[in-house]
Amino acid sequence: MHRIQLTSPAARVNKKELVIEEVEVVDKVDIDVLAEDLPENSPRFVILHYAVEHDDGRKSFPLVLINWAPSGSEVGMMTLHASAFILFQELVCDSTPIMIDL
């Protein structure tokens, strides 16, 4: 398995103020550690980005948006999270995302 150095900001919906707020930013996170650190009962938006150096010397910085919505979350929070997802996606991604449901 390749280990890549990821930077990972995470955000959540603040139910009281009805805003999307940053929770934390982790530099050089391991993808396995990230999976263990996500809460079991609270939805999150996670953005992964990392540097890729191409054969011709160019660098690119792909973004991966993870919509973390565990089934044990409160129904009200899941509703707010789902309704904020499109807005968050539009703010973060400047291209059409690829959706993968696990």
C-alpha positions in Angstrom: 0.0 0.0 0.0 1.3 3.5 -0.9 1.5 5.9 2.0 0.9 9.5 0.8 1.2 12.6 3.0 -2.3 14.0 3.3 -3.5 17.3 4.7 -7.0 16.9 6.1 -9.3 19.8 7.1 -12.6 18.6 8.6 -15.8 20.5 9.0 -19.2 20.0 10.6 -22.6 21.8 10.7 -23.1 23.8 13.9 -26.7 23.0 14.8 -27.1 26.0 17.1 -25.9 28.7 14.7 -26.7 26.8 11.4 -23.2 27.4 9.9 -20.5 25.1 8.6 -17.5 25.3 10.8 -14.0 24.0 10.7 -13.3 21.3 13.3 -9.6 20.7 12.8 -6.8 20.6 10.3 -4.3 17.7 10.4 -1.1 17.8 8.4 0.6 14.6 7.3 -2.3 12.4 8.3 -2.2 8.7 7.6 -5.4 7.5 5.9 -5.8 4.6 8.3 -5.5 6.9 11.3 -8.1 9.3 9.8 -10.6 6.5 9.5 -10.1 5.6 13.1 -10.4 9.2 14.3 -13.7 10.1 12.6 -16.6 10.2 15.2 -19.0 7.2 15.3 -22.0 9.4 16.0 -21.5 12.7 14.3 -21.4 13.6 10.6 -18.4 15.4 9.1 -17.1 16.8 5.8 -13.4 15.9 5.3 -11.2 17.3 2.6 -8.1 15.4 1.7 -5.4 17.0 -0.5 -1.9 16.0 -1.4 0.8 16.7 -3.9 1.4 14.6 -7.0 4.5 15.1 -9.1 4.0 14.1 -12.7 6.6 12.6 -15.0 7.0 15.9 -16.9 7.7 17.8 -13.6 4.3 19.3 -13.2 2.7 19.2 -9.7 -1.0 18.9 -9.0 -2.9 18.9 -5.8 -6.0 16.7 -6.1 -8.9 17.2 -3.6 -11.0 14.4 -2.2 -14.2 15.3 -0.4 -15.4 12.7 2.1 -19.0 12.9 3.3 -18.8 11.1 6.6 -22.4 10.3 7.8 -22.4 7.4 10.3 -25.7 5.7 10.9 -25.5 6.3 14.6 -25.8 10.1 14.2 -28.8 12.0 15.5 -31.5 12.3 12.9 -31.6 16.1 13.1 -27.9 16.4 12.6 -28.0 14.0 9.6 -30.7 16.2 8.1 -28.7 19.4 8.5 -25.6 17.7 7.3 -27.3 16.3 4.2 -28.8 19.7 3.4 -25.4 21.4 3.7 -23.6 18.9 1.6 -24.3 20.5 -1.8 -23.3 24.0 -0.6 -20.1 22.7 1.0 -19.3 20.8 -2.2 -19.8 23.9 -4.3 -17.6 26.0 -2.0 -14.8 23.4 -1.9 -14.8 21.8 -5.4 -14.5 23.7 -8.6 -15.2 20.8 -10.8 -17.8 18.0 -11.0 -17.2 15.5 -8.2 -17.2 11.8 -8.5 -19.6 10.2 -6.0 -18.7 6.9 -4.4 -21.1 5.3 -2.0 -19.6 2.7 0.4 
